[in-house]
Amino acid sequence: MLGRRYIACCLVSAAAGMGVLAPAAPASAEVQQGLGSTLVHDPFGASSAYRGEIRAPREFSGIAWLATEESDEVVQEVFLVCHDTRDNDAERDLPRLSIVRTPVDPRGIIVEELDVEFPGRTVPNDLESIARLPGRSGALLVESNADGTDPDPMIYLARWDEDLNVEIVSSVPWPETPEPLVNVEATAVVTVRGWDYFVYAERAEGRDTTNINMTRLMVGADGAIRFGRRWTSVPFTAPVPPGARPASGMDIDTMGNVYVSSAYDPGDLGPFDSAVYRAATVRAGGGIGARLRPVEPPQQLARSSGLKVEGVGLVAGSFPIFIGDDDEDYGGLLRQLRVVGE
């Protein structure tokens, strides 16, 4: 696995009149290894004309916690992030995954773009969510079937070692679902009495209600992925924001609480709006060995006006909880959420 680490920052000559985002250093650049910031030199030597230009990282469409790193009394949370890049001429060569670390100084989050190989297709199309396997170094990377027209949307299994080297070990088509599969942005995996369950919700554009759906999941040591044939479902209605997609991100804690983000997205420049809820619970019992129960009314944990939350990530299956944003032309964002509704 190859990667590029950077804090998305570059210095550009005003005389050159250019605005450049440089995730990979050109021949005239010096990259500060380990920090990842890129210093681009004025080709005309006009150092007095330098001006600073800071650019946001690319959108974060799904997040999953990987590890907590401690060094010299500095603690960082580390997340795997997916990007909703499409399989088209403009975006085919862009990275699908990054590792993102929380800040250690005022320069912000540290983003390491990953170069990984995917089985089957050349590259995934519109990865919108990551569902970590509880207690294991693995996660499902899930294509959304954004337009509902993909005949074979895929789910990939990623695994990582103690050095956080990420490898895609297998893939499988989406299973048959209880409703037509369109634009899934919220997925998670929960373990109940030793059995894994796959949980998802469609973003339900234009409606305030979606269904949270759950089925049995089996992931073998060889990477084989199998889903159950029976599903259980409960509705979830997002009280706010008005006009929001009810489900844009999801994670489940070790107690079986299902956290869902809802996001309002009027276009690439916003203004965006989001909220995060405790939307349902998973408990043992029922026909498939686990049952969903809606939280009525949904418990709002936080409101994020101005942001489009598309990822919800718990640390080791419990609080604190982080959000990842896909703020379109404003770029990506990772923040710890202040929970006021516990």
DAVENVEN-V27208 format. One record per residue. N is the residue number from 0. RES is the residue in three letters. PHI is phi in degrees with one decimal (none if undefined). PSI is psi in degrees with one decimal (none if undefined). D_CENTER is the distance of its C-alpha to the mean C-alpha in Angstrom with 1 decimal. Layout:
# DAVENVEN-V27208
n->N res->RES phi->PHI psi->PSI d_center->D_CENTER
n->N res->RES phi->PHI psi->PSI d_center->D_CENTER
This chain:
# DAVENVEN-V27208
n->0 res->MET phi->none psi->128.1 d_center->19.6
n->1 res->LEU phi->-104.1 psi->152.1 d_center->20.0
n->2 res->GLY phi->-148.7 psi->161.6 d_center->17.9
n->3 res->ARG phi->-125.6 psi->121.0 d_center->18.4
n->4 res->ARG phi->-101.8 psi->135.2 d_center->18.0
n->5 res->TYR phi->-162.7 psi->150.6 d_center->18.5
n->6 res->ILE phi->-99.0 psi->122.5 d_center->18.5
n->7 res->ALA phi->-69.2 psi->83.5 d_center->18.4
n->8 res->CYS phi->-145.0 psi->134.5 d_center->22.1
n->9 res->CYS phi->-145.9 psi->154.9 d_center->25.2
n->10 res->LEU phi->-110.2 psi->126.2 d_center->28.8
n->11 res->VAL phi->-127.9 psi->140.7 d_center->30.5
n->12 res->SER phi->-65.7 psi->129.0 d_center->34.2
n->13 res->ALA phi->-66.4 psi->-31.5 d_center->35.0
n->14 res->ALA phi->-64.3 psi->-30.6 d_center->38.0
n->15 res->ALA phi->-74.1 psi->-21.8 d_center->35.7
n->16 res->GLY phi->66.3 psi->33.7 d_center->34.1
n->17 res->MET phi->-118.4 psi->145.4 d_center->30.7
n->18 res->GLY phi->-114.2 psi->112.9 d_center->27.1
n->19 res->VAL phi->-124.3 psi->131.1 d_center->25.1
n->20 res->LEU phi->-102.0 psi->122.6 d_center->21.6
n->21 res->ALA phi->-122.9 psi->80.7 d_center->22.2
n->22 res->PRO phi->-68.6 psi->-26.3 d_center->19.3
n->23 res->ALA phi->-121.5 psi->134.6 d_center->22.1
n->24 res->ALA phi->-74.4 psi->130.9 d_center->25.5
n->25 res->PRO phi->-73.5 psi->177.9 d_center->28.4
n->26 res->ALA phi->-61.2 psi->-27.5 d_center->31.8
n->27 res->SER phi->-92.2 psi->11.1 d_center->32.9
n->28 res->ALA phi->-110.2 psi->152.5 d_center->30.0
n->29 res->GLU phi->-112.4 psi->128.4 d_center->29.9
n->30 res->VAL phi->-105.9 psi->125.7 d_center->26.6
n->31 res->GLN phi->-80.8 psi->99.7 d_center->26.7
n->32 res->GLN phi->-61.3 psi->139.7 d_center->25.4
n->33 res->GLY phi->89.1 psi->-30.2 d_center->23.3
n->34 res->LEU phi->-99.1 psi->-36.3 d_center->22.6
n->35 res->GLY phi->83.7 psi->-3.9 d_center->21.3
n->36 res->SER phi->-73.5 psi->146.5 d_center->22.8
n->37 res->THR phi->-113.4 psi->126.5 d_center->24.8
n->38 res->LEU phi->-106.3 psi->113.5 d_center->28.3
n->39 res->VAL phi->-100.2 psi->122.5 d_center->29.7
n->40 res->HIS phi->-83.4 psi->145.6 d_center->33.5
n->41 res->ASP phi->-67.2 psi->117.7 d_center->35.7
n->42 res->PRO phi->-63.8 psi->-18.0 d_center->37.4
n->43 res->PHE phi->-97.7 psi->2.3 d_center->40.5
n->44 res->GLY phi->72.1 psi->17.3 d_center->40.7
n->45 res->ALA phi->-87.0 psi->67.0 d_center->40.7
n->46 res->SER phi->-61.8 psi->-29.6 d_center->39.1
n->47 res->SER phi->-70.0 psi->-13.8 d_center->40.6
n->48 res->ALA phi->-98.0 psi->5.3 d_center->38.5
n->49 res->TYR phi->-61.0 psi->146.3 d_center->35.1
n->50 res->ARG phi->-140.8 psi->149.5 d_center->32.6
n->51 res->GLY phi->-86.1 psi->138.7 d_center->29.2
n->52 res->GLU phi->-136.6 psi->117.5 d_center->26.1
n->53 res->ILE phi->-105.4 psi->128.8 d_center->22.7
n->54 res->ARG phi->-115.4 psi->142.5 d_center->19.7
n->55 res->ALA phi->-73.2 psi->153.0 d_center->16.1
n->56 res->PRO phi->-67.5 psi->168.1 d_center->13.4
n->57 res->ARG phi->-65.2 psi->165.5 d_center->11.7
n->58 res->GLU phi->-58.7 psi->144.9 d_center->9.1
n->59 res->PHE phi->-107.7 psi->109.6 d_center->5.4
n->60 res->SER phi->-95.6 psi->-22.0 d_center->4.2
n->61 res->GLY phi->-157.0 psi->147.8 d_center->1.1
n->62 res->ILE phi->-137.2 psi->152.2 d_center->2.9
n->63 res->ALA phi->-147.5 psi->135.1 d_center->6.4
n->64 res->TRP phi->-69.0 psi->135.9 d_center->9.7
n->65 res->LEU phi->-105.6 psi->-49.2 d_center->12.1
n->66 res->ALA phi->-165.6 psi->163.2 d_center->15.2
n->67 res->THR phi->-110.5 psi->123.3 d_center->17.5
n->68 res->GLU phi->-107.2 psi->135.5 d_center->19.7
n->69 res->GLU phi->-127.4 psi->130.1 d_center->23.1
n->70 res->SER phi->-153.5 psi->127.4 d_center->25.6
n->71 res->ASP phi->51.0 psi->45.1 d_center->28.6
n->72 res->GLU phi->64.9 psi->13.7 d_center->27.7
n->73 res->VAL phi->-103.8 psi->127.6 d_center->24.4
n->74 res->VAL phi->-109.9 psi->130.4 d_center->21.3
n->75 res->GLN phi->-126.9 psi->137.0 d_center->17.8
n->76 res->GLU phi->-92.0 psi->139.2 d_center->14.6
n->77 res->VAL phi->-118.2 psi->131.0 d_center->12.5
n->78 res->PHE phi->-126.1 psi->146.1 d_center->8.8
n->79 res->LEU phi->-91.5 psi->130.9 d_center->7.3
n->80 res->VAL phi->-123.2 psi->138.7 d_center->4.6
n->81 res->CYS phi->-108.6 psi->153.9 d_center->4.9
n->82 res->HIS phi->-115.8 psi->138.9 d_center->7.2
n->83 res->ASP phi->-83.9 psi->47.5 d_center->8.9
n->84 res->THR phi->-71.2 psi->140.4 d_center->12.1
n->85 res->ARG phi->-94.1 psi->156.6 d_center->15.1
n->86 res->ASP phi->-88.9 psi->75.1 d_center->17.9
n->87 res->ASN phi->-139.0 psi->175.7 d_center->20.6
n->88 res->ASP phi->-60.7 psi->-34.0 d_center->23.0
n->89 res->ALA phi->-75.7 psi->-29.4 d_center->21.2
n->90 res->GLU phi->-122.1 psi->-0.2 d_center->17.8
n->91 res->ARG phi->-59.0 psi->-34.4 d_center->18.7
n->92 res->ASP phi->-92.3 psi->2.2 d_center->19.1
n->93 res->LEU phi->-80.0 psi->149.6 d_center->15.9
n->94 res->PRO phi->-62.4 psi->146.9 d_center->13.5
n->95 res->ARG phi->-97.0 psi->-21.6 d_center->10.6
n->96 res->LEU phi->-134.1 psi->151.5 d_center->9.1
n->97 res->SER phi->-142.6 psi->155.0 d_center->9.6
n->98 res->ILE phi->-103.4 psi->129.7 d_center->10.5
n->99 res->VAL phi->-122.6 psi->130.5 d_center->10.5
n->100 res->ARG phi->-112.5 psi->144.3 d_center->13.4
n->101 res->THR phi->-66.9 psi->158.5 d_center->14.7
n->102 res->PRO phi->-68.3 psi->153.8 d_center->17.9
n->103 res->VAL phi->-117.4 psi->-7.5 d_center->21.3
n->104 res->ASP phi->-159.6 psi->179.3 d_center->23.3
n->105 res->PRO phi->-66.3 psi->-4.4 d_center->23.4
n->106 res->ARG phi->-77.5 psi->-7.7 d_center->21.8
n->107 res->GLY phi->98.9 psi->-169.5 d_center->18.3
n->108 res->ILE phi->-64.9 psi->154.9 d_center->15.1
n->109 res->ILE phi->-110.3 psi->122.6 d_center->15.5
n->110 res->VAL phi->-112.3 psi->127.1 d_center->13.3
n->111 res->GLU phi->-117.6 psi->105.0 d_center->14.2
n->112 res->GLU phi->-72.5 psi->136.3 d_center->13.5
n->113 res->LEU phi->-104.5 psi->141.5 d_center->14.1
n->114 res->ASP phi->-111.0 psi->97.4 d_center->16.7
n->115 res->VAL phi->-121.4 psi->154.2 d_center->16.5
n->116 res->GLU phi->-96.2 psi->136.3 d_center->18.6
n->117 res->PHE phi->-108.3 psi->138.2 d_center->17.5
n->118 res->PRO phi->-73.1 psi->158.2 d_center->20.3
n->119 res->GLY phi->77.5 psi->-110.3 d_center->22.0
n->120 res->ARG phi->-58.6 psi->159.9 d_center->20.7
n->121 res->THR phi->-61.2 psi->-48.2 d_center->20.7
n->122 res->VAL phi->-145.5 psi->155.5 d_center->17.0
n->123 res->PRO phi->-70.1 psi->159.2 d_center->14.4
n->124 res->ASN phi->-117.9 psi->110.4 d_center->14.4
n->125 res->ASP phi->64.8 psi->61.7 d_center->11.4
n->126 res->LEU phi->-70.2 psi->121.1 d_center->8.5
n->127 res->GLU phi->-117.1 psi->-9.5 d_center->6.5
n->128 res->SER phi->-155.8 psi->156.4 d_center->5.1
n->129 res->ILE phi->-128.7 psi->129.4 d_center->5.7
n->130 res->ALA phi->-117.5 psi->104.7 d_center->8.9
n->131 res->ARG phi->-71.7 psi->143.7 d_center->10.7
n->132 res->LEU phi->-82.7 psi->116.8 d_center->14.5
n->133 res->PRO phi->-57.8 psi->130.7 d_center->16.2
n->134 res->GLY phi->76.9 psi->6.7 d_center->18.6
n->135 res->ARG phi->-133.0 psi->159.8 d_center->17.9
n->136 res->SER phi->-89.3 psi->65.8 d_center->16.4
n->137 res->GLY phi->-159.8 psi->159.0 d_center->14.4
n->138 res->ALA phi->-157.0 psi->153.9 d_center->11.4
n->139 res->LEU phi->-92.4 psi->131.6 d_center->11.2
n->140 res->LEU phi->-105.6 psi->123.8 d_center->9.1
n->141 res->VAL phi->-119.2 psi->122.8 d_center->10.0
n->142 res->GLU phi->-73.9 psi->145.6 d_center->11.6
n->143 res->SER phi->-86.9 psi->-20.4 d_center->12.1
n->144 res->ASN phi->53.4 psi->59.0 d_center->15.7
n->145 res->ALA phi->-53.9 psi->-43.4 d_center->15.4
n->146 res->ASP phi->-98.8 psi->-1.0 d_center->19.1
n->147 res->GLY phi->72.0 psi->13.0 d_center->20.3
n->148 res->THR phi->-111.2 psi->-5.9 d_center->22.4
n->149 res->ASP phi->-72.6 psi->121.5 d_center->20.9
n->150 res->PRO phi->-71.5 psi->-15.5 d_center->23.5
n->151 res->ASP phi->-148.7 psi->60.9 d_center->21.4
n->152 res->PRO phi->-62.6 psi->145.7 d_center->17.6
n->153 res->MET phi->-114.7 psi->157.6 d_center->16.2
n->154 res->ILE phi->-125.6 psi->128.2 d_center->14.2
n->155 res->TYR phi->-109.6 psi->148.7 d_center->14.0
n->156 res->LEU phi->-105.1 psi->119.9 d_center->14.7
n->157 res->ALA phi->-106.7 psi->140.4 d_center->13.5
n->158 res->ARG phi->-130.8 psi->156.2 d_center->15.7
n->159 res->TRP phi->-140.2 psi->154.9 d_center->16.4
n->160 res->ASP phi->-96.9 psi->-173.5 d_center->19.7
n->161 res->GLU phi->-66.6 psi->-19.2 d_center->20.9
n->162 res->ASP phi->-92.2 psi->7.2 d_center->20.4
n->163 res->LEU phi->64.5 psi->31.9 d_center->16.7
n->164 res->ASN phi->-79.5 psi->118.9 d_center->17.7
n->165 res->VAL phi->-96.1 psi->135.1 d_center->15.2
n->166 res->GLU phi->-133.7 psi->139.2 d_center->16.9
n->167 res->ILE phi->-92.2 psi->115.7 d_center->16.2
n->168 res->VAL phi->-101.6 psi->-20.4 d_center->19.1
n->169 res->SER phi->-166.1 psi->172.2 d_center->19.3
n->170 res->SER phi->-151.7 psi->160.4 d_center->18.2
n->171 res->VAL phi->-153.5 psi->145.7 d_center->19.5
n->172 res->PRO phi->-65.0 psi->154.0 d_center->19.8
n->173 res->TRP phi->-52.1 psi->141.6 d_center->18.4
n->174 res->PRO phi->-73.6 psi->170.8 d_center->21.1
n->175 res->GLU phi->-65.3 psi->128.9 d_center->23.4
n->176 res->THR phi->-109.5 psi->161.5 d_center->21.9
n->177 res->PRO phi->-73.1 psi->-8.7 d_center->24.0
n->178 res->GLU phi->-147.4 psi->161.7 d_center->23.3
n->179 res->PRO phi->-53.7 psi->137.7 d_center->22.7
n->180 res->LEU phi->-89.8 psi->107.1 d_center->19.2
n->181 res->VAL phi->-142.4 psi->121.0 d_center->17.8
n->182 res->ASN phi->56.9 psi->62.0 d_center->14.5
n->183 res->VAL phi->-87.8 psi->117.9 d_center->12.4
n->184 res->GLU phi->-116.2 psi->-3.9 d_center->9.0
n->185 res->ALA phi->-127.2 psi->115.2 d_center->9.3
n->186 res->THR phi->-140.9 psi->156.2 d_center->9.9
n->187 res->ALA phi->-161.4 psi->164.5 d_center->11.1
n->188 res->VAL phi->-125.7 psi->135.9 d_center->14.1
n->189 res->VAL phi->-128.0 psi->147.4 d_center->17.0
n->190 res->THR phi->-110.9 psi->126.6 d_center->20.3
n->191 res->VAL phi->-128.1 psi->116.7 d_center->23.6
n->192 res->ARG phi->50.8 psi->42.9 d_center->26.8
n->193 res->GLY phi->86.0 psi->-5.0 d_center->25.6
n->194 res->TRP phi->-106.9 psi->141.2 d_center->24.1
n->195 res->ASP phi->-91.9 psi->146.9 d_center->20.4
n->196 res->TYR phi->-134.0 psi->136.6 d_center->19.2
n->197 res->PHE phi->-95.8 psi->129.2 d_center->16.4
n->198 res->VAL phi->-124.9 psi->135.7 d_center->15.4
n->199 res->TYR phi->-147.3 psi->160.9 d_center->13.9
n->200 res->ALA phi->-145.1 psi->136.4 d_center->14.6
n->201 res->GLU phi->-74.3 psi->152.5 d_center->15.1
n->202 res->ARG phi->-72.8 psi->-20.7 d_center->14.3
n->203 res->ALA phi->56.9 psi->55.4 d_center->18.1
n->204 res->GLU phi->-53.4 psi->131.0 d_center->18.8
n->205 res->GLY phi->85.7 psi->-0.2 d_center->22.2
n->206 res->ARG phi->-127.4 psi->156.3 d_center->22.5
n->207 res->ASP phi->-96.7 psi->-2.2 d_center->22.0
n->208 res->THR phi->-127.0 psi->138.2 d_center->21.8
n->209 res->THR phi->-132.2 psi->175.5 d_center->19.6
n->210 res->ASN phi->-109.6 psi->135.9 d_center->20.1
n->211 res->ILE phi->-93.0 psi->120.2 d_center->18.2
n->212 res->ASN phi->-115.9 psi->145.5 d_center->19.2
n->213 res->MET phi->-143.1 psi->139.6 d_center->19.7
n->214 res->THR phi->-144.9 psi->167.3 d_center->21.4
n->215 res->ARG phi->-70.0 psi->144.5 d_center->22.4
n->216 res->LEU phi->-129.4 psi->136.6 d_center->20.4
n->217 res->MET phi->-129.7 psi->123.5 d_center->22.2
n->218 res->VAL phi->-121.3 psi->115.9 d_center->20.8
n->219 res->GLY phi->-83.1 psi->163.9 d_center->23.7
n->220 res->ALA phi->-61.5 psi->-26.9 d_center->24.5
n->221 res->ASP phi->-83.7 psi->1.0 d_center->25.0
n->222 res->GLY phi->93.8 psi->-2.8 d_center->21.5
n->223 res->ALA phi->-66.1 psi->135.9 d_center->22.8
n->224 res->ILE phi->-116.6 psi->127.5 d_center->20.6
n->225 res->ARG phi->-133.9 psi->143.7 d_center->22.6
n->226 res->PHE phi->-115.4 psi->152.4 d_center->22.0
n->227 res->GLY phi->-71.2 psi->167.8 d_center->24.6
n->228 res->ARG phi->-98.7 psi->-16.3 d_center->26.6
n->229 res->ARG phi->-103.4 psi->140.7 d_center->26.9
n->230 res->TRP phi->-122.5 psi->154.0 d_center->24.4
n->231 res->THR phi->-127.5 psi->145.6 d_center->24.6
n->232 res->SER phi->-141.9 psi->149.9 d_center->23.1
n->233 res->VAL phi->-137.8 psi->150.6 d_center->23.3
n->234 res->PRO phi->-80.5 psi->152.9 d_center->22.9
n->235 res->PHE phi->-136.4 psi->125.6 d_center->20.7
n->236 res->THR phi->-113.8 psi->126.6 d_center->21.9
n->237 res->ALA phi->-86.9 psi->113.2 d_center->20.1
n->238 res->PRO phi->-63.5 psi->-38.5 d_center->23.1
n->239 res->VAL phi->-143.6 psi->160.6 d_center->21.5
n->240 res->PRO phi->-72.8 psi->157.7 d_center->20.5
n->241 res->PRO phi->-60.3 psi->135.3 d_center->23.2
n->242 res->GLY phi->73.9 psi->14.3 d_center->22.1
n->243 res->ALA phi->-79.6 psi->155.8 d_center->18.4
n->244 res->ARG phi->-73.1 psi->122.7 d_center->16.2
n->245 res->PRO phi->-65.6 psi->-26.2 d_center->16.5
n->246 res->ALA phi->-136.2 psi->106.5 d_center->13.2
n->247 res->SER phi->-116.7 psi->-8.6 d_center->9.9
n->248 res->GLY phi->-166.0 psi->161.2 d_center->7.8
n->249 res->MET phi->-158.8 psi->146.6 d_center->9.4
n->250 res->ASP phi->-151.9 psi->162.0 d_center->10.5
n->251 res->ILE phi->-132.3 psi->131.7 d_center->14.1
n->252 res->ASP phi->-85.7 psi->176.9 d_center->16.4
n->253 res->THR phi->-68.4 psi->-15.2 d_center->19.3
n->254 res->MET phi->-91.2 psi->-2.3 d_center->21.7
n->255 res->GLY phi->89.7 psi->13.0 d_center->20.0
n->256 res->ASN phi->-79.9 psi->129.7 d_center->18.8
n->257 res->VAL phi->-98.7 psi->117.6 d_center->16.1
n->258 res->TYR phi->-104.1 psi->130.5 d_center->14.0
n->259 res->VAL phi->-129.7 psi->135.5 d_center->12.8
n->260 res->SER phi->-97.7 psi->146.4 d_center->11.8
n->261 res->SER phi->-121.9 psi->139.4 d_center->14.0
n->262 res->ALA phi->-139.2 psi->138.3 d_center->14.0
n->263 res->TYR phi->-101.6 psi->127.6 d_center->16.9
n->264 res->ASP phi->-137.1 psi->98.7 d_center->16.7
n->265 res->PRO phi->-86.2 psi->-7.4 d_center->20.1
n->266 res->GLY phi->153.5 psi->179.5 d_center->19.4
n->267 res->ASP phi->-61.8 psi->-23.6 d_center->18.2
n->268 res->LEU phi->-107.9 psi->10.1 d_center->20.1
n->269 res->GLY phi->71.7 psi->-153.2 d_center->19.4
n->270 res->PRO phi->-73.8 psi->137.8 d_center->20.6
n->271 res->PHE phi->-92.5 psi->167.4 d_center->17.4
n->272 res->ASP phi->-159.6 psi->143.8 d_center->17.4
n->273 res->SER phi->-149.2 psi->161.8 d_center->15.2
n->274 res->ALA phi->-146.6 psi->155.6 d_center->16.0
n->275 res->VAL phi->-122.7 psi->134.1 d_center->14.7
n->276 res->TYR phi->-126.6 psi->152.2 d_center->17.0
n->277 res->ARG phi->-87.7 psi->108.3 d_center->18.2
n->278 res->ALA phi->-101.9 psi->-27.3 d_center->18.7
n->279 res->ALA phi->-161.3 psi->172.8 d_center->20.3
n->280 res->THR phi->-130.9 psi->152.6 d_center->21.5
n->281 res->VAL phi->-114.5 psi->128.0 d_center->21.9
n->282 res->ARG phi->-133.6 psi->157.7 d_center->25.3
n->283 res->ALA phi->-65.5 psi->148.1 d_center->27.6
n->284 res->GLY phi->123.4 psi->-178.3 d_center->30.0
n->285 res->GLY phi->82.5 psi->178.5 d_center->30.3
n->286 res->GLY phi->-68.4 psi->-24.6 d_center->30.9
n->287 res->ILE phi->-108.7 psi->8.9 d_center->27.9
n->288 res->GLY phi->96.5 psi->-10.1 d_center->28.1
n->289 res->ALA phi->-150.2 psi->148.8 d_center->25.6
n->290 res->ARG phi->-129.9 psi->149.3 d_center->25.5
n->291 res->LEU phi->-95.9 psi->140.2 d_center->23.3
n->292 res->ARG phi->-129.1 psi->129.7 d_center->24.9
n->293 res->PRO phi->-71.6 psi->147.1 d_center->23.8
n->294 res->VAL phi->-88.8 psi->116.5 d_center->23.9
n->295 res->GLU phi->-123.0 psi->118.0 d_center->26.6
n->296 res->PRO phi->-73.6 psi->162.1 d_center->26.1
n->297 res->PRO phi->-56.1 psi->140.6 d_center->22.4
n->298 res->GLN phi->-90.2 psi->108.9 d_center->22.1
n->299 res->GLN phi->-75.0 psi->124.2 d_center->20.5
n->300 res->LEU phi->-94.3 psi->-33.1 d_center->19.0
n->301 res->ALA phi->-163.6 psi->156.9 d_center->18.2
n->302 res->ARG phi->-123.9 psi->133.9 d_center->18.5
n->303 res->SER phi->-124.7 psi->77.1 d_center->16.7
n->304 res->SER phi->-66.9 psi->135.5 d_center->19.1
n->305 res->GLY phi->91.6 psi->-7.4 d_center->18.3
n->306 res->LEU phi->-121.6 psi->149.9 d_center->14.5
n->307 res->LYS phi->-111.8 psi->93.5 d_center->12.1
n->308 res->VAL phi->-74.1 psi->123.4 d_center->9.5
n->309 res->GLU phi->-125.8 psi->2.1 d_center->6.6
n->310 res->GLY phi->-141.7 psi->138.0 d_center->4.6
n->311 res->VAL phi->-126.5 psi->124.5 d_center->7.3
n->312 res->GLY phi->-135.7 psi->117.4 d_center->8.1
n->313 res->LEU phi->-85.5 psi->150.6 d_center->11.9
n->314 res->VAL phi->-92.0 psi->114.5 d_center->13.9
n->315 res->ALA phi->53.7 psi->36.2 d_center->15.8
n->316 res->GLY phi->78.6 psi->15.4 d_center->15.6
n->317 res->SER phi->-153.8 psi->178.5 d_center->17.1
n->318 res->PHE phi->-66.1 psi->148.9 d_center->17.2
n->319 res->PRO phi->-74.0 psi->163.0 d_center->16.3
n->320 res->ILE phi->-118.4 psi->136.0 d_center->13.1
n->321 res->PHE phi->-112.8 psi->154.7 d_center->10.5
n->322 res->ILE phi->-119.5 psi->146.2 d_center->8.6
n->323 res->GLY phi->-117.0 psi->138.7 d_center->6.2
n->324 res->ASP phi->-114.6 psi->141.0 d_center->8.1
n->325 res->ASP phi->-112.4 psi->85.2 d_center->8.8
n->326 res->ASP phi->-91.4 psi->32.1 d_center->12.5
n->327 res->GLU phi->50.2 psi->-119.7 d_center->13.8
n->328 res->ASP phi->-67.3 psi->-14.6 d_center->16.8
n->329 res->TYR phi->-82.2 psi->-13.4 d_center->16.3
n->330 res->GLY phi->95.4 psi->-165.4 d_center->13.2
n->331 res->GLY phi->-100.5 psi->161.9 d_center->10.2
n->332 res->LEU phi->-154.1 psi->140.2 d_center->10.5
n->333 res->LEU phi->-125.4 psi->128.8 d_center->9.8
n->334 res->ARG phi->-145.3 psi->147.8 d_center->12.4
n->335 res->GLN phi->-77.6 psi->136.0 d_center->14.0
n->336 res->LEU phi->-88.3 psi->133.3 d_center->14.9
n->337 res->ARG phi->-83.3 psi->111.3 d_center->18.7
n->338 res->VAL phi->-92.1 psi->120.4 d_center->19.4
n->339 res->VAL phi->-112.3 psi->-2.6 d_center->22.8
n->340 res->GLY phi->-117.1 psi->25.8 d_center->23.1
n->341 res->GLU phi->-65.9 psi->none d_center->23.2
